[in-house]
């Protein structure tokens, strides 16, 4: 089917050194970019084992992670660092909505973190975030491999390789829009949402139901629209109120092991750039 797009939609997948957004690094990235006219571009441009786009994470890859994605230290020795590829990657993703599988929780925060490490502000302003896993788990709580078999009636070859996973996510999403067209969504709590439609704005609003000010979910918007802390002793408190009454909390967070994007958002709030 042809997706109803107002701007390019980039489905992407990362293979990494681990699952800690603040500490871990990308070792492989693949992107399937769908243009509003229906044409498709990929990163890397050619698929296949010899065309995996590996990145040198500049840190050892834990053996536990290598056993999952098959990428070992010796595989990335000659690969470019994220900094070396960041300019072209930024251009490839410019003006794109972003999609993936569990992307809101992991892939997007980690990608933004990598950009910030090299001094690039990868803004999410104006981008729709399409997390196919959230929609999938609402309708059919299974894995990507099972989703690909269920929706596309195909076996996922090359699972845990970034490009096959990204391509499978794109196909699953398209099949879901066909299967659930006009079907009303209901979450585990019994809350009803409007029927599924081929509209990225509406799907974004559903998959991003709990609106986060940062990407890790440490700072969120309350139901009243206030920016509040979502962790620790000030959980539920307005961020600006805390920064006024306990200014040392800002310094503690800036020096603690929080993601760079969280620290950036905290600074924006303190400076009045985010309200």
N, C-alpha and C positions, 0 to 999 in steps of 0.2 A: 504494500500500500504506500501511497505518497503521504508523508507526514505534513500536517498543516503548520508550516513554519513561517514566522515573521523574520527570523534571523537564522544563521547556521546553528545547528545543534551538534555538539561534539561529544560523542560517547567515548570515554577513555578508561583505561585500566592500568594500574600500577603494580609492579612487583617490587618488593622492598626488603630492607634488612630486618624489619620487624614491624610491630604494630603501635609503637609509641610515636605519636605525631611530633612531639618535641625533640626526640632524640634520633629517630630512625631516618633512613635515606632511601631514595628511589634507586633501584638497580635496572629497571626496565619500564618503558612507557610505550603505549600504543594508543592511537586515536582513530576513531572512525567519525569523520566529519560530514554531516549531511547538509547540503545546501538547500535553500528554499525552493530551488527549481528541481530538487530530487536527485541531483548528481551527488556522488560520494567521493570524498578524498580521504586518504589514510596516512597515518604517520606510524611506522615508515611507509613509504610509497608502495613498496612491494611486500606481499605477505610471504611466509615460509620461514623455516628454521634459520636459514642463513641471513634473513633480513630482520631479525629481532633487533630493536633499538635499545641497546644496553647502555647503561650509565655507570660510570665509576663513582661509587658512593663515598670514596675517600675514607672508608672505615672497613674493618673486616666484616664479612657477611657471616652471621652465625650459621653453623651447620644445620640447625633446625629449620632455618628459613630456606637454605639452599636445597634441602631435601623436599621442600614444597614446590618451589618454582624451577629448580634445576639450574640455577645460576650460582657459580662458585667464584671465589676470589680471582682465580686465574682467568676466568672468562671476561672480567671487566678491567684487567690491567691496562689494555690499550684503548678502552672505551673513553669517550669524552666525559668530562665532569658535567654536573648540572649547569654550572656557571658557563661553561663553554657552549652549551646548547640552548641556554635560557632565552637568548634574543630571538632565535628562529622559532622556538616553541611559543614564546609570548605572541609573536606575530601570527602564528598558525591558529592560536586560540582567541585572537582579538575579535571582539564583538560576537563571540559564540555563547549560546546557552550551553550548560554543561550537564552531561548525563553519565550515569554509571550504575554499577551494582554495589550498593552500600557506600556510594560516593559521598553523600552528605556527611556521613559519620567519619569516613577515613580518607578516601582518595582526594577529595577537594581540599580538606584541611591540610593534608600533607603536601599537596602540590603548592598551595598558597604559602606554606611554611618554607618550602624549598626556594620559591621565588624571593621571599623576604630575606632569606639568608644571603642572597647575592645582590640585595639592594633593589629588587624589582617589586613594586607595589601591585600585586595581581588583584585588582579590585573585582569584587563580585557585584558591585552596584549595577543594577539594570539587567543582570543575568538571571534567567530562570534556571533552577537547579532541579534536574529530573532524576530522582533516585528510583530506579526501576525496582530495586529490592523492596522498598516500602510498599509500592503498589502490588508487587508480586506476593509478598507475605500477607497482605490483606486478602488477596484472592486465593492464593495457593501457597501456603507456607512450606516452601521447599528450597533446595539449592539451585544455583545457576544451571548445573548439569541437568538436574531434573526438570527445571523450567524449560530448557531448550528442547528436551525430549517431549515434554507435555504440550508446549505451545507450537513448536515447529516440527515435531515428529522427526527429529534428527538426533544423532549421537554427537556429543561435543568431543571432537578430537583436539588434542592439544590443550586440555584444561590446565589452568595455571600458567599458560603462556599468554602474555598480555593481549596480543592482537586477536587470537581466537576468542578470548573471553570478551573483549570489547565488541567484536563482531556479533557474537552470540547475544550479548546484552541488547544490541540494536535490534536484532531480529525478534527477540522475545518481546521487546517493548512494542514493536509494530503489530505482532500477533495479538498481544493483550488488548490493544486499542480496537482491533477487529472483534475479538471474542466478547469483550465487555462493553461494547458500544451501547450506551443508553442504560446500562445496569447501575443501579444505585449502590454506592459503597457504604459499608458498615464496619466500624472498628470493633475491637474486642470489648469495649465498654458499652457497645450498643448504640453509639452515636452514628447518625445517618448523615451522609454527604451526598452532594449532587451526583447524578450519573456520570460515568466515564465518558469523556468526549475527547476528540482529537484537537486539543487546545493546550499548548505548553504552559500558558499563564495559569490555567485552572489546575493542571496537574501539579505544577510547582506549588500552588497554594495548598494542595492536599499533602504532598510529600514533605512539605516544610511546615507542618501544622504548629509545632512548637518553635516559634521564631527565635533564633539565636542572634545576639549582637556580634559575638565572635563565632568562630567555626567549631571550637571544641565544646561549646555549650556551658562554659564557665560563667558567661554573662549573657543573660537572655532578656526578652521583653515580657513583662507581666501581661495579664489579660487586660489591664487598664492602659497598657502602652508604655509603662515606665521601664527603664533599664535597671535590672536588678542583678545581684549576685546569685548564682545557682549552686554555690558550694560553701563549705566552711562555716565559720562562726557568724558570718553576715549573710548567710543564705536567706533570700527573700527581701533583703534590704536594698533600697535604692543606692546605686553605685555612687552617685554624686554626694548623697548624704553621708556615706561612709568616708569618702575622700575628704570631706570637710571636717568631720568630727575625729577622724583617725588618719591624718595625712601620712603617717608612717606605713599604712597598709599598702599604699601605692608603691613605695620604695621596696617593701617586702616582696610584692608580686613581681616587680621589675627584676629583682635579683634572684627570685626563686625559679624553679624549673617549670615554668609555664611556656606554652607555645608563643613564638614571636608575634603571631597574629593576635593572640589574646592581649599581649602587652601593648600592641599598637592600638587596639580598640580602647583599652583602658586609658591610654594617653589621649586619644581623640575625645573621650568623654571628659577627661579632666580639663582639656583645652577648650571645651565647648564646641568641638567640631562634630560631635555625634550626640544627638538629643533624642 
